[in-house]
């Protein structure tokens, strides 16, 4: 890697670190590109030569964080046991435990996902292929085990689970970001149990 590419990569990391902290400290709407540049100790122009918009910065911040989370899942998934519902509860409990460490950041990610003018470089919440495939793998395994009916729309079930997961962050928003992961996991467990009633073989 040449000196110029090294400098660009270093600037990118500084911007992502600064943005991650600011989004979590003061929120997405309050964070400006100028504030990110000042925190990262780079010029505003440097931010815009690396990212097209603030939404794209947030998207890359989340992608970077999720790579840490899914490295953990690569170790955990093979040893998850229990019913289809139990395994899904475990997956979402791990997500809540991880995201509540920086809950305002994740709330910003959800909120930004509803922006109709997002740039092509933005990956909105719910479009994460790793989470989707993880859920589908568990559901497909449930079909093989006879716990989930064969004729169901598994991607629709996965979307419903992701929607319930995101909806539970309303409790974190109402609490000003101060909420225990166990509280949201408890609600999610009940939602999964209710959804599971609908996928049982008849």
C-alpha atoms as one frame of an Amber mdcrd trajectory, in Angstrom:
protein
   0.000   0.000   0.000   1.378   3.406  -1.002   1.798   6.330   1.379  -1.273
   8.070  -0.034  -3.459   4.974   0.418  -2.135   4.512   3.952  -3.042   8.112
   4.789  -6.512   7.658   3.296  -7.056   4.464   5.313  -5.843   6.195   8.487
  -8.196   9.130   7.873 -11.087   6.717   7.279 -10.447   4.973  10.620 -10.194
   8.281  12.484 -13.479   9.481  10.959 -15.278   6.227  11.795 -13.985   6.233
  15.395 -14.975   9.875  15.895 -18.401   9.407  14.306 -19.133   6.257  16.327
 -18.442   8.097  19.583 -20.386  11.220  18.610 -23.429   9.323  17.343 -23.518
   7.461  20.642 -22.849  10.500  22.834 -25.114  13.140  21.304 -27.172  11.295
  18.685 -27.267  11.160  14.913 -29.280  14.338  14.242 -27.094  16.482  16.496
 -23.836  15.192  15.015 -22.565  17.227  12.082 -19.864  16.408   9.559 -17.930
  19.367  10.957 -18.125  17.912  14.480 -16.926  14.539  13.181 -14.024  16.224
  11.380 -13.064  18.194  14.500 -13.198  15.096  16.723 -11.142  13.130  14.165
  -8.712  16.059  13.718  -9.131  16.048   9.949 -10.598  18.579   7.522 -14.270
  18.577   6.544 -13.092  18.035   2.973 -11.274  14.860   4.040 -14.522  13.465
   5.402 -16.364  14.198   2.164 -13.629  12.698  -0.020 -14.022   9.452   1.951
 -17.812   9.338   2.482 -20.689  10.757   0.446 -22.846  11.729   3.440 -23.364
  11.470   7.175 -25.721   8.532   6.574 -22.948   6.693   4.754 -20.571   7.369
   7.658 -23.111   5.826  10.036 -23.594   2.845   7.742 -19.854   2.168   7.676
 -19.610   2.618  11.450 -22.268  -0.059  11.873 -20.636  -2.384   9.325 -17.348
  -2.085  11.204 -18.996  -2.834  14.551 -20.980  -5.755  13.162 -17.817  -7.409
  11.899 -16.810  -7.749  15.577 -20.219  -9.126  16.508 -20.337 -11.680  13.722
 -16.830 -12.889  14.485 -18.303 -13.821  17.872 -21.301 -15.468  16.221 -18.983
 -17.599  14.085 -17.805 -19.136  17.357 -21.214 -19.325  19.046 -23.623 -20.508
  16.325 -22.183 -24.018  15.966 -22.756 -24.705  19.679 -26.269 -23.242  20.032
 -28.708 -25.900  21.232 -32.431 -26.183  21.842 -35.533 -25.697  19.754 -35.796
 -23.325  16.808 -37.355 -20.723  19.108 -34.645 -21.227  21.751 -31.876 -20.699
  19.224 -33.515 -17.564  17.857 -33.913 -16.214  21.399 -30.180 -16.769  21.964
 -29.249 -14.984  18.724 -31.300 -11.913  19.593 -30.140 -11.908  23.232 -26.542
 -11.727  21.993 -27.495  -8.849  19.674 -29.164  -6.938  22.517 -26.179  -7.503
  24.794 -23.851  -6.166  22.113 -25.929  -3.200  20.921 -26.904  -1.908  24.375
 -23.224  -1.108  24.944 -23.803   1.772  22.499 -27.569   1.949  22.400 -27.831
   5.522  21.075 -25.672   4.505  18.141 -28.010   1.639  17.283 -31.075   3.881
  17.677 -29.450   6.243  15.174 -28.921   3.321  12.794 -32.603   2.339  12.990
 -33.760   5.943  12.536 -31.490   6.534   9.541 -32.893   3.414   7.886 -36.194
   5.231   7.338 -34.593   8.056   5.347 -35.978   7.765   1.780 -33.005   9.651
   0.322 -30.253   7.360   1.570 -27.246   7.081  -0.714 -26.351   3.838  -2.522
 -23.462   3.367  -0.059 -25.859   3.122   2.893 -26.921  -0.259   4.271 -30.153
   0.327   6.236 -31.127  -1.708   9.282 -32.756  -4.961   8.238 -30.665  -5.304
   5.079 -27.743  -6.935   6.868 -27.180 -10.176   4.940 -25.358 -11.900   7.810
 -28.270 -11.528  10.245 -30.825 -12.493   7.606 -28.914 -15.620   6.603 -28.352
 -16.586  10.236 -32.088 -16.434  10.932 -32.921 -18.319   7.737 -30.407 -21.048
   8.611 -32.094 -21.588  11.980 -35.555 -21.604  10.398 -34.478 -24.024   7.651
 -33.026 -26.297  10.309 -36.368 -26.051  12.104 -38.090 -27.247   8.924 -35.674
 -30.199   8.689 -36.366 -31.118  12.316 -40.128 -30.916  11.818 -40.519 -27.909
  14.145 -41.404 -25.424  11.383 -43.965 -26.053   8.630 -42.485 -26.568   5.175
 -44.932 -24.343   3.302 -44.124 -21.118   5.151 -42.440 -18.018   3.722 -39.211
 -18.180   5.749 -37.866 -14.784   4.545 -41.123 -13.206   5.758 -40.667 -14.826
   9.187 -37.078 -13.525   9.286 -38.309 -10.016   8.413 -40.957 -10.246  11.149
 -38.317 -11.254  13.695 -36.049  -8.362  12.664 -38.978  -5.955  12.914 -39.802
  -7.140  16.453 -36.141  -6.860  17.431 -35.927  -3.248  16.219 -39.323  -2.325
  17.689 -38.136  -3.267  21.174 -35.568  -0.488  21.045 -38.488   1.897  21.622
 -38.015   1.000  25.304 -34.405   2.142  25.110 -35.465   5.366  23.382 -38.101
   6.039  26.060 -35.542   5.367  28.785 -33.033   7.784  27.262 -30.738   4.933
  26.308 -30.529   3.551  29.837 -31.884   0.024  29.602 -30.624  -3.467  30.337
 -30.237  -5.913  27.487 -32.067  -8.529  29.580 -35.201  -6.375  29.625 -35.455
  -6.229  25.842 -34.456  -9.897  25.512 -37.300 -10.865  27.840 -39.826  -9.099
  25.605 -38.243 -10.616  22.485 -38.503 -14.109  23.990 -42.266 -13.627  24.349
 -42.562 -12.311  20.791 -40.629 -15.278  19.409 -42.802 -17.691  21.422 -45.918
 -16.106  19.902 -44.493 -16.211  16.355 -43.447 -19.829  16.938 -47.066 -20.775
  17.604 -47.782 -19.789  14.007 -45.012 -21.855  12.451 -45.721 -25.104  14.287
 -46.747 -28.051  12.100 -50.510 -28.630  12.089
